[in-house]
Amino acid sequence: MAGTGILVVVETSAGVPRPTALELFGAARAIGDALGPVTALVVGRSVAAAADQVARLGADRVLVADAEEFAEPVAARMARAVAAAWETAQPTLVFLPGTTLGRDVAAVVAAQRGVPHLVDVVMLELTDEEIVAIRPVYQSKLLTTVRASRARPAVVTVRAGSFRPPEPAEPAARVEPLTVTLSDADRRVRVTRTVEKPRGQVDLESAPVVVVGGRGIGEPEGFAQLAELAELLGGALGCTRAVSDLGWRPHYEQIGQTGKQVRPKLYLGVGVSGAVQHTVGMQGSETIVVINRDPNAPLVKMADFALVADWTEIVPRLIARLRERRGRAG
Ligand SMILES: Cc1cc2nc3c(=O)[nH]c(=O)nc-3n(C[C@H](O)[C@H](O)[C@H](O)COP(=O)(O)OP(=O)(O)OC[C@H]3O[C@@H](n4cnc5c(N)ncnc54)[C@H](O)[C@@H]3O)c2cc1C
């Protein structure tokens, strides 16, 4: 197999690694040490702290492309950085996050090198001859196995929530600047506007606790209670598509096939039926708790713990109890 080791590309936003990018180190670990060293590439502007964070996630070496030009999420520029890191590390596998930018960049670098691109991967293993990847197809109704020969390198984009980022550990890897030369053409595409989600909220994709409200909440006002519950549990608020389609909650809170993938320690679904398009986005959660008045709802059957009850009977009591505990702790 050409090259040695894995190159993990860490996309950043406002200097902070995308949570999905940190999960790539979990994917690298899943393959084991057989492939050789793990090199991380951190791309962005003012990413020194991000590089220090990444240096503790199991990389042997961290390359940093830190420049004003990388503040904007432009695929051609990031692809230049990946190409420079590729020259330096000569990897066997290149991992990118399955974000919009990561997928764009992966396609560019795979085409430039003429190597395979394994897309939307949720599991990965190596045989003597092949890289074997599993990816969901047909709106996640089926899983399919794709194979690429180990005779040459491959680019892999990993679906968010498929691997856990490793716990930070010492010693930290060495951090080195990477020189990237951009062309005029790379600078031609400009990002004129970005839409930020409100600040101060816990990030849904990396939250340890996710409280999700479904259509069973009955009205948009009910979500204020779920937001408070999420806040008391140190988690984030999510919703189903039925809820975002009704305009009760913003689309960026939607979890599932056409929304976000989450993998919290605790998923609490309230008034959520558990349609497959929803469960594909949360089935990796460590513990699943459900409040639903229908004992036959699919999510009740899937849950570790289910309270078959009207949510309005349970949630206010949960909130009161948690407030009480917080009061005692404070
Ligand atoms: C192509 C496609 C993509 C899709 N993508 C997504 C996606 O990404 N994410 C997603 O979530 N959905 C998605 N859907 C929609 C999905 O099929 C379901 O329609 C949706 O998930 C249902 O949302 P829900 O559970 O909130 O509502 P419902 O299915 O209406 O369930 C409401 C639940 O609340 C319970 N309930 C009602 N009142 C109470 C009460 N007072 N107390 C307690 N429980 C109560 C009911 O028993 C019921 O189980 C997609 C559909 C399609 C066709």
The ligand as a Tripos MOL2 file, in Angstrom:
@<TRIPOS>MOLECULE
LIG
   53    58     1     0     0
SMALL
NO_CHARGES

@<TRIPOS>ATOM
      1 C1        -37.6030   11.7540    3.4430 C.3       1 LIG1
      2 C2        -37.9570   11.9640    4.8930 C.ar      1 LIG1
      3 C3        -36.9980   12.4540    5.7500 C.ar      1 LIG1
      4 C4        -37.3120   12.6470    7.0950 C.ar      1 LIG1
      5 N1        -36.3230   13.1180    7.9430 N.ar      1 LIG1
      6 C5        -36.6150   13.2350    9.2550 C.ar      1 LIG1
      7 C6        -35.6030   13.6650   10.1950 C.ar      1 LIG1
      8 O1        -34.4660   13.9560    9.8310 O.2       1 LIG1
      9 N2        -35.9360   13.7490   11.4840 N.ar      1 LIG1
     10 C7        -37.1960   13.4490   11.9630 C.ar      1 LIG1
     11 O2        -37.4160   13.5460   13.1800 O.2       1 LIG1
     12 N3        -38.1540   13.0480   11.0990 N.ar      1 LIG1
     13 C8        -37.9050   12.9470    9.7690 C.ar      1 LIG1
     14 N4        -38.9070   12.5850    8.9220 N.ar      1 LIG1
     15 C9        -40.2830   12.5010    9.4420 C.3       1 LIG1
     16 C10       -40.5850   11.2080   10.1570 C.3       1 LIG1
     17 O3        -40.9970   10.2470    9.2220 O.3       1 LIG1
     18 C11       -41.7130   11.4130   11.2130 C.3       1 LIG1
     19 O4        -42.8450   11.9510   10.5650 O.3       1 LIG1
     20 C12       -41.3350   12.3410   12.3590 C.3       1 LIG1
     21 O5        -40.0920   11.9680   12.9120 O.3       1 LIG1
     22 C13       -42.4010   12.2740   13.4280 C.3       1 LIG1
     23 O6        -42.1640   13.2550   14.3880 O.3       1 LIG1
     24 P1        -42.7650   13.1490   15.8410 P.3       1 LIG1
     25 O7        -42.2780   11.9100   16.5020 O.co2     1 LIG1
     26 O8        -42.4910   14.4580   16.5000 O.co2     1 LIG1
     27 O9        -44.3410   13.1270   15.5980 O.3       1 LIG1
     28 P2        -45.4060   11.9650   15.6480 P.3       1 LIG1
     29 O10       -45.0050   10.8160   14.8010 O.co2     1 LIG1
     30 O11       -46.7060   12.6100   15.3950 O.co2     1 LIG1
     31 O12       -45.3500   11.4420   17.1670 O.3       1 LIG1
     32 C14       -45.7980   12.1600   18.2580 C.3       1 LIG1
     33 C15       -45.7070   11.2500   19.4860 C.3       1 LIG1
     34 O13       -46.0490   11.9810   20.6350 O.3       1 LIG1
     35 C16       -46.8310   11.1630   21.4890 C.3       1 LIG1
     36 N5        -47.6590   12.0550   22.2960 N.ar      1 LIG1
     37 C17       -48.7150   12.8090   21.8830 C.ar      1 LIG1
     38 N6        -49.1620   13.5600   22.8970 N.ar      1 LIG1
     39 C18       -48.3760   13.2700   23.9820 C.ar      1 LIG1
     40 C19       -48.3490   13.7380   25.3130 C.ar      1 LIG1
     41 N7        -49.2270   14.6700   25.7700 N.pl3     1 LIG1
     42 N8        -47.4090   13.2310   26.1630 N.ar      1 LIG1
     43 C20       -46.5240   12.2860   25.7510 C.ar      1 LIG1
     44 N9        -46.5200   11.8120   24.4650 N.ar      1 LIG1
     45 C21       -47.4230   12.3110   23.5970 C.ar      1 LIG1
     46 C22       -47.6250   10.2790   20.5660 C.3       1 LIG1
     47 O14       -48.0020    9.0770   21.2330 O.3       1 LIG1
     48 C23       -46.6360   10.0330   19.4350 C.3       1 LIG1
     49 O15       -45.8840    8.8530   19.6570 O.3       1 LIG1
     50 C24       -38.6110   12.3860    7.5810 C.ar      1 LIG1
     51 C25       -39.5780   11.8810    6.6860 C.ar      1 LIG1
     52 C26       -39.2710   11.6710    5.3740 C.ar      1 LIG1
     53 C27       -40.3220   11.1270    4.4440 C.3       1 LIG1
@<TRIPOS>BOND
     1     1     2 1
     2     2     3 ar
     3     2    52 ar
     4     3     4 ar
     5     4     5 ar
     6     4    50 ar
     7     5     6 ar
     8     6     7 ar
     9     6    13 1
    10     7     8 2
    11     7     9 ar
    12     9    10 ar
    13    10    11 2
    14    10    12 ar
    15    12    13 ar
    16    13    14 ar
    17    14    15 1
    18    14    50 ar
    19    15    16 1
    20    16    17 1
    21    16    18 1
    22    18    19 1
    23    18    20 1
    24    20    21 1
    25    20    22 1
    26    22    23 1
    27    23    24 1
    28    24    25 2
    29    24    26 1
    30    24    27 1
    31    27    28 1
    32    28    29 2
    33    28    30 1
    34    28    31 1
    35    31    32 1
    36    32    33 1
    37    33    34 1
    38    33    48 1
    39    34    35 1
    40    35    36 1
    41    35    46 1
    42    36    37 ar
    43    36    45 ar
    44    37    38 ar
    45    38    39 ar
    46    39    40 ar
    47    39    45 ar
    48    40    41 1
    49    40    42 ar
    50    42    43 ar
    51    43    44 ar
    52    44    45 ar
    53    46    47 1
    54    46    48 1
    55    48    49 1
    56    50    51 ar
    57    51    52 ar
    58    52    53 1
@<TRIPOS>SUBSTRUCTURE
     1 LIG1         1 GROUP 0 **** ****
